[in-house]
Amino acid sequence: MPRVPAFKILILPAALGALSVAGFAPWGWFPVPILALAALYYSVRTDAVRVAAWKGFAFGLGFFGGGVSWVYVSLHDFGMMPMPLAVVATILFCAFLALFPAAALALTARLGGLQRWRALAVAPGLWLLSEWLRGWLFTGFPWLALGYSQVPVSPLAGYAPVLGVYGVSGLVALSAATLALRRWLPLVLALWLGGWGLQQIEWTRPVGTPFTVSLLQGNVAQSLKFRPEQALRTLQDYLHLTRSSRARLIVLPETALPMFLDQTPPDYLELLADHARRTGGDLLLGVPERLSDGRYFNSVISLGVSPSQTYRKQHLVPFGEFVPWGFGWIVDYLHIPLSDFARGDEVQPPLAVAGQQVAVNICYEDAFGEEIIRALPAATVLVNVSNDAWFGDSFSPWQHLQIAQMRALETGRPMLRANNTGITAIIDAKGRITAQLEPFVQGVLHGQSQGHQGLTPYARFGNTAAVMLALLGLLAAALPPRRRRLFK
């Protein structure tokens, strides 16, 4: 077991990690993570591997402890876990996530540190790969990838349609490493000018005419959502909100109806469908769906002019929506309703509604860019339905909105978000929010959107391009240069 270095040298990395959270929504101070990572790189430039690992771990604890502390809210406030146990569980979760920056810093030190030119390939490549690995290991937790902090206004966001969020993370790390070395600063300028230039490119093109949308935010508290006495009120509220719309596409949030589809009064569904038909459009409804074989799905169904269609969530949340082997006791302890959903098919066609091809994703699914692009090029619009009430009045809904903006940028498609307690929003194909509702209010967001077609480079190649560039950079750094004096 490596000896822990003096505690005082870990204070600064932890503080830098916590400070980096300011780069993400709701603040969006995008230079902060770059400067914080540059300071971290500078602090480990001469460190041994062991010390660099501990500094990376401390940075990760500060970063995830500050950025995903909302996990505590879901465990304690809504999962009814005792406070001490919820605190320990949250700390352990953040400590696990902190292992990824720890590994990135340790390997950076092992491969030459941050004193030579090779750092410009090694440090960004390892950071990118650590985030990519975190995004799929054990079903993945890609939240707070550094690339999200650059959305939508940083020039580095211009690389999102080309390299995706992990590619942007790598460029954040490259900018930071260059600043830490205090050499090759023109490279940073060229990098940022290139990003600005890419932002001027129209990667996809509008198709058809703009269409009207209404996104419903029922604002049903999570503590009340599945109580039997609340069910009738929820049905009445969503019917009232639906009838206030004259839009061609109406979208209700995830599990808007707190009951299985087969338990919903048939006349209620007909009332929703009839209203959509009278406006000449369609309605998307989030509702749990139960099959005759006992399996149940987190689904979205369409009602209205178009034939009824269904999307079933396929990327489920561990513990919240499916039970990992051997952990059933945790779910039983937390009393999570509907905690063992079945998975939908990995590839599902877009829903043909309101004159558009709509790629639906449910809640957490929009955090996985390489899964979203499976619906392309057919899809013209992205729709996300969510219920962020599980995380209360925390950073989570704002961070989730920023993630959705990245998906719009990567795909060159508008993203429509209907969220139970917020943040409900209309996002254009450039990742810009054109309209939104405040969180924790009941209401309807009326607006317009525009379908797009075509493929961005990211939609064609997914994360492969960014990962290959990282690996090629590491390979180039591992090869001895023919003329070392060029780099002295």
CORCOR-V781899 format. One record per residue. N is the residue number from 1. SS is DSSP state (2 for helix, 1 for strand, 0 for the rest). PHI is phi in degrees with one decimal (* if undefined). OMEGA is omega in whole degrees, -180 to 180 (none if undefined). Layout:
N/SS/PHI/OMEGA ; N/SS/PHI/OMEGA
//
This chain:
1/0/*/-179 ; 2/0/-62.8/179 ; 3/0/-70.8/179 ; 4/0/-72.4/178 ; 5/0/-67.6/-179 ; 6/0/-51.5/-175 ; 7/0/-57.1/-173 ; 8/2/-64.2/-179 ; 9/2/-78.5/178 ; 10/2/-96.1/-178 ; 11/2/-65.6/-178 ; 12/2/-62.5/178 ; 13/2/-58.1/179 ; 14/2/-63.8/179 ; 15/2/-66.0/178 ; 16/2/-63.4/177 ; 17/2/-63.1/179 ; 18/2/-63.6/180 ; 19/2/-64.1/-178 ; 20/2/-61.0/-179 ; 21/2/-60.9/179 ; 22/2/-65.9/177 ; 23/2/-76.1/-178 ; 24/0/-97.9/174 ; 25/0/-60.4/12 ; 26/0/-87.9/-177 ; 27/0/-84.4/177 ; 28/0/72.7/177 ; 29/0/-84.9/-166 ; 30/0/-61.5/177 ; 31/2/-69.7/-173 ; 32/2/-60.4/180 ; 33/2/-61.3/179 ; 34/2/-66.4/-179 ; 35/2/-66.9/179 ; 36/2/-65.2/179 ; 37/2/-68.5/176 ; 38/2/-61.2/178 ; 39/2/-64.4/177 ; 40/2/-64.1/178 ; 41/2/-59.3/-180 ; 42/2/-62.2/-177 ; 43/2/-71.2/-178 ; 44/0/-106.9/-171 ; 45/0/-62.2/180 ; 46/0/-117.8/-175 ; 47/0/-77.3/170 ; 48/0/-69.8/-177 ; 49/2/-57.4/-177 ; 50/2/-62.7/-179 ; 51/2/-68.0/178 ; 52/2/-61.4/179 ; 53/2/-62.7/-180 ; 54/2/-66.4/177 ; 55/2/-66.7/176 ; 56/2/-63.7/178 ; 57/2/-66.3/178 ; 58/2/-63.9/176 ; 59/2/-57.9/-180 ; 60/2/-63.3/178 ; 61/2/-62.7/178 ; 62/2/-66.5/-177 ; 63/2/-67.1/-178 ; 64/2/-76.7/176 ; 65/2/-61.5/177 ; 66/2/-82.2/-171 ; 67/2/-91.4/-179 ; 68/0/-124.6/177 ; 69/0/-63.3/178 ; 70/0/-64.6/174 ; 71/2/-57.0/179 ; 72/2/-58.5/-178 ; 73/2/-61.1/-179 ; 74/2/-67.7/-179 ; 75/2/-74.1/-173 ; 76/2/-90.6/-173 ; 77/2/-70.0/-176 ; 78/2/-114.2/177 ; 79/0/-86.8/177 ; 80/0/61.9/175 ; 81/0/-77.3/179 ; 82/0/-54.4/-174 ; 83/2/-53.8/-179 ; 84/2/-59.6/-179 ; 85/2/-69.0/179 ; 86/2/-65.3/178 ; 87/2/-63.3/180 ; 88/2/-62.8/-179 ; 89/2/-62.5/179 ; 90/2/-66.6/179 ; 91/2/-63.3/180 ; 92/2/-63.5/178 ; 93/2/-62.8/179 ; 94/2/-65.6/178 ; 95/2/-65.4/176 ; 96/2/-62.9/180 ; 97/2/-64.3/-179 ; 98/2/-67.8/178 ; 99/2/-65.0/-177 ; 100/2/-72.4/173 ; 101/2/-64.5/177 ; 102/2/-62.0/179 ; 103/2/-65.2/-180 ; 104/2/-62.0/-180 ; 105/2/-69.3/180 ; 106/2/-63.3/180 ; 107/2/-69.7/175 ; 108/2/-61.3/177 ; 109/2/-64.9/-178 ; 110/2/-65.5/-176 ; 111/0/-96.5/173 ; 112/0/122.2/177 ; 113/0/69.9/-176 ; 114/0/-121.2/179 ; 115/0/-112.5/-174 ; 116/0/-122.5/-178 ; 117/0/-58.7/-177 ; 118/0/-60.5/180 ; 119/2/-58.4/-179 ; 120/2/-69.0/174 ; 121/2/-103.1/-174 ; 122/2/-70.1/-174 ; 123/2/-61.9/179 ; 124/2/-64.6/-179 ; 125/2/-63.1/-179 ; 126/2/-70.4/178 ; 127/2/-64.4/179 ; 128/2/-57.3/-178 ; 129/2/-66.1/179 ; 130/2/-66.7/178 ; 131/2/-69.7/179 ; 132/2/-60.8/178 ; 133/2/-62.6/178 ; 134/2/-61.7/-178 ; 135/0/-77.3/178 ; 136/0/-133.6/-179 ; 137/2/-65.7/-178 ; 138/2/55.6/-177 ; 139/2/75.6/170 ; 140/0/93.4/171 ; 141/0/-141.4/-175 ; 142/0/-83.2/-178 ; 143/0/-57.4/177 ; 144/0/63.6/165 ; 145/0/-59.4/-173 ; 146/2/-58.6/-180 ; 147/2/-60.2/179 ; 148/2/-62.6/-177 ; 149/2/-65.9/-177 ; 150/2/-92.5/-177 ; 151/0/-90.3/-4 ; 152/0/-105.7/-166 ; 153/0/-96.5/-179 ; 154/0/-63.6/175 ; 155/2/-56.6/179 ; 156/2/-64.8/176 ; 157/2/-63.9/177 ; 158/2/-63.3/179 ; 159/2/-84.3/-177 ; 160/2/-59.4/179 ; 161/2/-67.9/-179 ; 162/2/-100.1/-172 ; 163/2/-116.8/179 ; 164/2/75.1/-174 ; 165/2/-63.6/-179 ; 166/2/-70.4/175 ; 167/2/-62.9/177 ; 168/2/-64.8/176 ; 169/2/-58.8/178 ; 170/2/-60.8/179 ; 171/2/-72.4/171 ; 172/2/-60.2/-180 ; 173/2/-66.3/177 ; 174/2/-65.0/176 ; 175/2/-60.5/-179 ; 176/2/-65.8/-180 ; 177/2/-64.6/179 ; 178/2/-64.1/177 ; 179/2/-65.0/-180 ; 180/2/-65.2/179 ; 181/2/-75.9/-179 ; 182/0/58.8/176 ; 183/0/-141.3/180 ; 184/0/58.9/180 ; 185/2/-61.1/174 ; 186/2/-57.9/177 ; 187/2/-62.8/178 ; 188/2/-63.2/180 ; 189/2/-61.3/179 ; 190/2/-63.7/180 ; 191/2/-61.4/-177 ; 192/2/-73.9/175 ; 193/2/-64.8/177 ; 194/2/-62.9/178 ; 195/2/-63.8/178 ; 196/2/-62.4/179 ; 197/2/-63.9/179 ; 198/2/-65.3/178 ; 199/2/-66.1/-180 ; 200/0/-84.7/-177 ; 201/0/-84.1/173 ; 202/0/-93.4/-175 ; 203/0/-72.2/178 ; 204/0/-126.4/-176 ; 205/1/-128.6/178 ; 206/1/-62.6/176 ; 207/0/-132.0/-179 ; 208/0/72.7/-179 ; 209/0/-103.1/175 ; 210/0/-57.7/180 ; 211/1/-128.0/-179 ; 212/1/-84.7/180 ; 213/1/-133.8/171 ; 214/1/-132.9/-179 ; 215/1/-110.4/-172 ; 216/1/-95.8/177 ; 217/1/-123.9/-174 ; 218/0/-74.3/179 ; 219/0/56.7/176 ; 220/0/-92.9/-179 ; 221/0/-58.6/-178 ; 222/2/-61.3/-180 ; 223/2/-67.5/-179 ; 224/2/-106.7/-166 ; 225/2/-53.1/-174 ; 226/0/-105.6/175 ; 227/0/-77.5/-177 ; 228/2/-57.8/-177 ; 229/2/-71.9/180 ; 230/2/-91.2/-171 ; 231/2/-58.7/-178 ; 232/2/-61.9/179 ; 233/2/-61.9/180 ; 234/2/-63.2/178 ; 235/2/-60.6/-179 ; 236/2/-64.6/-179 ; 237/2/-62.4/-177 ; 238/2/-70.1/175 ; 239/2/-66.6/179 ; 240/2/-63.4/180 ; 241/2/-64.2/179 ; 242/2/-62.0/-177 ; 243/2/-69.7/177 ; 244/0/-81.0/-176 ; 245/0/-104.1/171 ; 246/0/-121.6/-175 ; 247/0/-80.1/179 ; 248/0/-76.2/177 ; 249/1/-128.1/178 ; 250/1/-115.6/-176 ; 251/1/-125.5/175 ; 252/0/-102.2/-174 ; 253/0/-71.7/175 ; 254/0/-59.3/-179 ; 255/0/40.1/179 ; 256/0/-57.8/176 ; 257/1/-94.4/-173 ; 258/1/-83.1/-179 ; 259/1/-160.7/177 ; 260/1/-66.6/-180 ; 261/2/-56.2/-178 ; 262/2/-73.4/176 ; 263/2/-94.8/-178 ; 264/0/-74.3/179 ; 265/0/-55.1/-178 ; 266/2/-56.3/-180 ; 267/2/-68.4/177 ; 268/2/-67.1/178 ; 269/2/-59.9/180 ; 270/2/-67.5/176 ; 271/2/-62.3/178 ; 272/2/-64.3/-178 ; 273/2/-64.1/-178 ; 274/2/-64.7/178 ; 275/2/-64.1/179 ; 276/2/-62.0/179 ; 277/2/-65.5/-178 ; 278/2/-67.6/176 ; 279/0/-94.0/178 ; 280/0/72.5/-176 ; 281/0/-141.4/-175 ; 282/1/-138.3/-180 ; 283/1/-127.9/175 ; 284/1/-107.3/-172 ; 285/1/-124.5/174 ; 286/1/-82.8/-176 ; 287/1/-158.4/174 ; 288/1/-64.8/-176 ; 289/1/-121.6/-177 ; 290/1/-115.8/179 ; 291/0/-96.0/-177 ; 292/0/-66.3/180 ; 293/0/-83.1/177 ; 294/0/95.9/177 ; 295/0/-71.3/175 ; 296/1/-135.2/-172 ; 297/1/-127.6/169 ; 298/1/-87.3/-166 ; 299/1/-123.3/168 ; 300/1/-127.1/178 ; 301/1/-116.4/178 ; 302/1/-106.7/177 ; 303/1/-134.6/176 ; 304/1/137.2/-176 ; 305/0/-65.4/-178 ; 306/0/-76.0/175 ; 307/0/-56.3/-179 ; 308/0/-63.5/-179 ; 309/0/-134.9/-175 ; 310/1/-136.2/168 ; 311/1/-117.6/180 ; 312/1/-118.0/-176 ; 313/0/-59.4/-178 ; 314/0/-114.6/177 ; 315/0/-102.7/-173 ; 316/0/-91.5/-179 ; 317/0/-86.7/178 ; 318/1/-57.9/180 ; 319/0/73.8/179 ; 320/0/-81.8/-176 ; 321/0/-125.9/171 ; 322/1/-146.5/-174 ; 323/0/-105.7/175 ; 324/0/-59.9/-177 ; 325/0/-56.0/177 ; 326/0/88.6/-175 ; 327/0/-116.2/-180 ; 328/2/-59.5/-178 ; 329/2/-63.9/180 ; 330/2/-67.1/-180 ; 331/2/-64.6/178 ; 332/2/-61.9/-179 ; 333/2/-67.4/-176 ; 334/2/-81.8/179 ; 335/0/57.2/-180 ; 336/0/-81.4/179 ; 337/0/-71.5/177 ; 338/0/50.0/-172 ; 339/0/-100.8/180 ; 340/0/-138.9/178 ; 341/0/-66.8/169 ; 342/0/-85.8/180 ; 343/0/-86.0/171 ; 344/0/-75.8/179 ; 345/0/-61.6/-178 ; 346/0/-62.5/179 ; 347/0/-117.0/179 ; 348/0/-129.8/-178 ; 349/0/-69.9/175 ; 350/0/-60.9/177 ; 351/1/-86.3/180 ; 352/1/-86.3/-177 ; 353/1/-138.2/175 ; 354/0/52.3/179 ; 355/0/74.3/-179 ; 356/1/-123.9/169 ; 357/1/-104.6/-169 ; 358/1/-101.5/174 ; 359/1/-89.4/-178 ; 360/1/-88.0/168 ; 361/1/-136.0/-172 ; 362/1/-112.8/174 ; 363/2/51.2/-173 ; 364/2/-61.0/-176 ; 365/2/-62.5/-177 ; 366/2/-74.7/175 ; 367/2/-82.6/-175 ; 368/0/-118.1/-175 ; 369/2/-60.0/-177 ; 370/2/-70.5/175 ; 371/2/-84.7/179 ; 372/2/-61.9/-175 ; 373/2/-73.5/176 ; 374/2/-62.1/-178 ; 375/2/-82.5/-179 ; 376/0/-96.6/9 ; 377/0/-88.8/-174 ; 378/0/-62.0/-174 ; 379/0/-68.7/177 ; 380/0/-106.6/-177 ; 381/1/-143.2/172 ; 382/1/-103.7/176 ; 383/1/-129.6/175 ; 384/1/-115.6/173 ; 385/1/-112.9/-172 ; 386/1/-142.9/172 ; 387/0/-139.9/-179 ; 388/2/-84.6/177 ; 389/2/-61.5/179 ; 390/2/-58.6/-173 ; 391/2/-114.0/172 ; 392/0/59.2/-179 ; 393/0/-89.2/-175 ; 394/0/-126.8/177 ; 395/0/-71.4/-169 ; 396/2/-53.9/-179 ; 397/2/-60.0/179 ; 398/2/-70.4/177 ; 399/2/-62.9/180 ; 400/2/-64.7/177 ; 401/2/-62.6/179 ; 402/2/-65.3/175 ; 403/2/-61.6/178 ; 404/2/-62.4/177 ; 405/2/-62.6/177 ; 406/2/-63.5/179 ; 407/2/-62.9/177 ; 408/2/-63.7/179 ; 409/2/-64.1/-178 ; 410/2/-61.7/-172 ; 411/2/-99.1/-174 ; 412/0/66.2/179 ; 413/0/-126.6/172 ; 414/1/-68.1/177 ; 415/1/-123.0/176 ; 416/1/-107.4/-176 ; 417/1/-120.6/172 ; 418/1/-113.9/-173 ; 419/1/-125.0/-174 ; 420/0/-50.8/180 ; 421/0/-110.6/179 ; 422/0/109.2/18 ; 423/0/-107.4/177 ; 424/0/-79.7/-173 ; 425/1/-157.0/171 ; 426/1/-110.1/-178 ; 427/1/-119.3/-179 ; 428/0/-86.7/-174 ; 429/0/-70.8/176 ; 430/0/-99.3/179 ; 431/0/80.9/-179 ; 432/0/-94.1/177 ; 433/1/-79.7/180 ; 434/1/-96.7/177 ; 435/1/-162.6/177 ; 436/1/-157.2/172 ; 437/0/-98.4/172 ; 438/0/-69.4/178 ; 439/0/-70.2/174 ; 440/0/63.0/169 ; 441/0/-131.4/175 ; 442/0/-91.9/-179 ; 443/1/-180.0/179 ; 444/1/-127.0/176 ; 445/1/-95.6/178 ; 446/1/-95.1/179 ; 447/1/-175.3/178 ; 448/1/-126.2/173 ; 449/1/-140.9/-176 ; 450/0/-138.9/177 ; 451/0/-66.1/178 ; 452/1/-131.4/174 ; 453/1/-134.9/-175 ; 454/0/109.3/-176 ; 455/0/-125.9/168 ; 456/0/-74.9/174 ; 457/2/-55.5/179 ; 458/2/-63.4/179 ; 459/2/-63.2/179 ; 460/2/-78.3/-169 ; 461/2/-113.5/180 ; 462/0/62.3/-179 ; 463/0/-79.6/-176 ; 464/2/-58.0/-176 ; 465/2/-61.4/-179 ; 466/2/-64.7/-179 ; 467/2/-65.0/179 ; 468/2/-65.1/177 ; 469/2/-61.8/178 ; 470/2/-62.6/-180 ; 471/2/-66.2/178 ; 472/2/-65.1/177 ; 473/2/-62.8/178 ; 474/2/-65.5/178 ; 475/2/-65.4/179 ; 476/2/-62.9/180 ; 477/2/-68.9/-179 ; 478/2/-77.5/-179 ; 479/0/-81.3/179 ; 480/0/-68.7/178 ; 481/0/-67.2/-179 ; 482/0/-69.8/-177 ; 483/0/-130.4/-174 ; 484/2/-61.8/-176 ; 485/2/-64.6/179 ; 486/2/-65.8/-174 ; 487/2/-107.0/180 ; 488/0/-91.9/none
//
